[in-house]
Amino acid sequence: MDIRDIARLSGYSVGTVSRAINDKPNVSEKAKARIQQVMREQGYQPNPNAQHLKQSTRTSIGVLVKGAHNQLFAELVEHVQASLGQVEEESQLVYLDEDADEVAEAVRYQSSLHFKGILFLGGDPANFRAGFEAITIPCLLLTNTAESIGRDNLSSFTTDDAKAAAEAVDELVRFGHRRIGIIGGNRRPEQIGTLRLQGAMDALERHGVPFEVERDYEPCRFSMRDGYDATMCLLRRRPDLTAIFALGDVMAIGAMRALRDVGRPVPESISVVGFDGIEASKFTVPRLMTVRQDVEGIAEKGVAALLERLEDPAKEPVHERVGHTLHRGESLCPPPHDIYHTLYEGMAS
């Protein structure tokens, strides 16, 4: 009899049984009592030599962060490390460029650092399809879905980005906006920015709001600087805009600075809505209206799934979309109806 038998008889996962046996903190008293009862009934005694061998040979979990300027990832890293620390798991952070091939980098790091598991913060499904077969250890992708990739050692947890973006646009339209610009992302298939853009465009079409990609959308990287530049570029084409939807909060913050610099006060002259719900969005002036992701839930659920897979390599991968909320903020109000915008409407036409 081994730990897998105890898990089967107790009704709990191998990971939970392992944490109960090793007296880890994140096991409920009910689970611990049931597991101990089964162990007594079966006369099971943990092998201290095997436990010592596991502890002495274990390696760390690699955390590959795609994009050093994305503050959402900084907050996710904090929650991921907290969750791993609760079970005394070590992690090693690796920061990658936003446009890097994270799977190729993971293969390279795995050959030298010998991670026992890899957690990806951000990722392009195309990269996973092209090169993930070289990775055989348990892996986890956060903030994008890997469900369609079909790898049995890859789980994923993310927000429903298209749905959340559509809800943000619904709110803009509800407030009366019909001249809406969008900034962020790069339109490559299956990437987060693309999913959000498509969700937004679907909502605009559903509401009958005109939107031309070449005119009303400006791609950019996830940073304040790029959000600033993208807004300036978009305004040169569409000076009559009454609202901007930024596909990430860091870009929205850059957009708000750009608008201030050209004398377009937010929200009196133009509204701004972001996406992510990073901590900084609570302290902008005005406070940013944004889609708030459940960062803590994504991190905790993802880490739990990865740990269970490390304990039981036969466990099926998990793919889940975690809930989100709309944070109202102060950067959204009805569009202005004054001579300033009437002039711009004439220029645009």
N, C-alpha and C positions, 0 to 999 in steps of 0.2 A: 504494500500500500504506500502511495506517495501523496504529495500535496494535491495532485489532480483528483484523486479519489475523495479527499476531504472536501474539495470544492464541489464535486458532483453531489455528494451526500448532504452537504450543508445548504446547497442552493445558492452559494455565493461564488464569485469569480475567483480564479487562481490568484489574481493580484490582491484581492481583498483578503483571502486566506493567508497569503504571504505576509501582508502587512499586520494581520492579527497575530500571527505566530511570532513576528519580530517586534511586537508591541509598538507599532507605529501609531502616530496620533490621529490619522484620518480614517478611523474605523469606528462605526457606531458601537455602543455598548450591546445593543441587540445582536448585531452581527458577531461581535466578539464572543458573546455568551453561547450563541448557536454553534460557532466553529469549535469552541472549547468542548462543548457537549459532545459533538461528533468525534472529536479526537479522543475523548475519554472512552466513549462507547466502542471505538475501533481499536483502542490501545495504541494509538499512533504517537510516536515520539519523534520530534524533529531531530535530524542528524546535525549536531554542532560542527562536525568536521566539514560537512558539505556547505553549511552556512559560512564558515570561515573561508573556505576555498572561493566561494562566490564573492565575498567581500574583498578578498585580496587580489582577485583577478579582474574585477569589474572595471570598465572604462566609462568615460563620460558620455553624455548625450550632446551631440552637436546641434547648435541652434544657428541656422543660417538666415540672416536678416537681409532682405533684398531692398536696399534703399536706405542710406544713412540719414536722409533728411525727412523721412516720414515719421512724424511724431506719434502716430497711432502705433507704429511698431515699437517705439520706445516704451509706450505704456503696456503693450502686449508682452514685451520682454520682462518687464517688472513682474507681471502676474505669472508668467511662465516660470520664472526663476523662483518665485515664492511657492508655487505649487510643487516644483521639483524639490525645493529645500525642505518641505514638510515631510518628505519621505527619504531625505538625506541622499538624494541623487545629485551628482555633480553635472554641471553643464558648461559648455565652452562656446562662447559667442564668436561668430564669424560674420563680419559685415561685407556685403557685396554691393556692387553698383546696381542701380535700378534696372539697367539694361543687360546685366550679366546673365549667363546661362547657369542658373542655380544648380541644375542637375549635374552638369559637367563639373562644376566646382565641388559639389558634394562627393562625386566619385574621386576627385583628386585629393580632397581632404581625408576621405575615408581610407585611402591607401597609405597615408602617412600617420594619421592620428588614431585610426582604428576605433571610431565611434561605435557604440553598441546600438545606438538609435539616432535618428536625425529628425529634427523638427524644422520645417521650412516656414518662415514668416514671409508670405508673399511668394508667388510663383506663377510661371507661365505653363499652362497645360501642354502646349506644344513641345516644350523642353522635356516634360515628363514622358510624353509619348515617344520622343526621339531617343532618349538615352537612359531611361530609368531601369531598364532590365539589368544594368550593371550593378545595381544596388539591391542587396538581398536582405539587409537588416530592416527591422521595423521603422517605418517613417510616418510622419504626420505633416500635413499641409494645413496651415491656418490662413484665413482670409481669401481663399479661393477653393472651389470644389474640385475634387479629383474623382468624383463618382463615375464619370464617363471614361476615365483612363483604364479602369479595370485591373489594377495591380493589387494582389492579395496582401501585400505588405505596406499598403499606403492608405491611411485614413485621412479625412479632411473635415474641418469645421469652419463655417463661414456665415456671413450675413447673406440674405437673399438680396443681392445688390440691385438687380433690375427692379424688383418690387419696391424696394426702399426708395430708389431714385424716382420711380413713378409717383410714389406718395408725396415726395418733395415737390414735384411739378404740380400735382393736384392742388397742393396748398398754395403755390404761386398763382395758379389759375383761379382758385377760390377767392383770392385777394384782388382779382381783377387784372392781373398781368397778362398781356398778349404779345409783348415784344421782349422775348426772353433769349438771352445768350448763354452759352455753356462753354466752360473751359476745363481742360484737364484730360489726361490719358493720351493714347496714341492710336486708337482704333484697330489695334491688332486683335485678331479673333481670340475670344475666351478670356482676355485679360480683364482685370477688375474695372478699369476705366471704361472699357468697351461695353461691359455688361451694364454699367451705370448709365452710359450714354444711350444705349439702346432702350433701356427702361424709360428714360426721360423722353426720348423721341416717340416711343409708343404712346406715352401719356399725352404728349402734345398733339399727336395725330388724333387720339381719341377725343380730345377737347376741341378739335378743329382749329388749333393755333398754328399759324404758319411758321415753318422752320426749315431753313435751307442750310445743310451742313457746311457748304463752302463759305457761306456768308455769316452764319450765326454760331459757329463752333470754332474754337481755337484749341488745338492740342498743346499739352505741355507736361513736363515732369512734375512729380509730387514734391514741390518745394515752394516756399513763400516767394522767392525771387522769380521763379518761373511763372507763378500765379500772377505776380505783378506785371511781368512782361506780356503775358498772354492777354491780360485785361486791356493793356494799352493798345495792343494790336487789334483786339476785337472792337474796341471803341472807335478806332479809325474807320472800320467798315460799318459799324452800327452805332453811331452817336445817339440814336433815338431810343436805345434800350431802356427799359424801366426795371429790368431785373437780370441778375446773373446767377446761374447755378454753377457752383464750382464742385467738381467731382471729388474733392478732398478738402478738408478744413485748412490745411496748410496753404493751399492755393486760394481759398476764400479769404484768408487773412492778408495774403499778398494783394488780392483784388481790392480789398477795402482800403489799403494804403494807396494803391494806384488811383482809385476813385477820389480819394481825398486830395491827392496831388493835382488832379485836374479840376478840382472844384465841384465835384459831384457828391454831396453829402449823403451818407447812408443812414437811414433808409429814405430820408425826405425826397431826394432826387432819384435814387435808384436803390432797389433792394438787392440783398446778397444772401444766398442760402448755400450752406456747405454740406459736407458729408463726412462722417466718422465720429464726431462728438469728442474730440480730444480735449484734454484739460484746458488748454490755452483758449478754447472757444468760449469758455465761461468768463474770460477776463478781457476780451476785446471790447472796444468802445465803438459802436454799441455791441452788446453781447450777440454772438452769432446764432442765427437760426440754423439748425443743422439736423441731419439724421444721426442719431446716436447709436452706435453699435454697442452690443453687450460684450465689451472687451474682456471683462473678468470671466463671464460665462464661456466665451470662446476659448480662453486660455485654460481654464480649469477642466472643462469637458474634454478638450483636446489632449491635455497632459494625462488625464485619467485613462483615456483610450490608448495612448502610447505606452503607458506603464503596464496596462493589462496585456498588451500585445508582447511586451518584453517578458512578462511572466509566462505567457501562454502563446507561443509562436503559431499555434493552430487557430487562434481566435480570428473570426471574420473581421474584415475592415469595417469601419464605421464612417458614414458620411451624413453630416447633419447641418442644417441651416438654423442658426441661432437667432432669436428674436431681436428686434430693433425698435426704437421709439423716435418720434419727432420731437425735438426740443425747440420750443417756440422762439426763445431768444428775443432780440429787439431789432434785428437787421431786416425785418420784413414788414412792410405796410402796403396799403393800396397805392397804385401808381399815381404820380402827381398829374394834375390837369391844369397846366399853366402855359403861359406864352413861351417859356423856355422849351418845353417839349413840343409845342405846336410848331415852333421854328424848326426843330430837329426832324419832325415828321415831314415837313416840306422839303428839307435837304435830302432825306432818305428816298423820297418818292421821285 
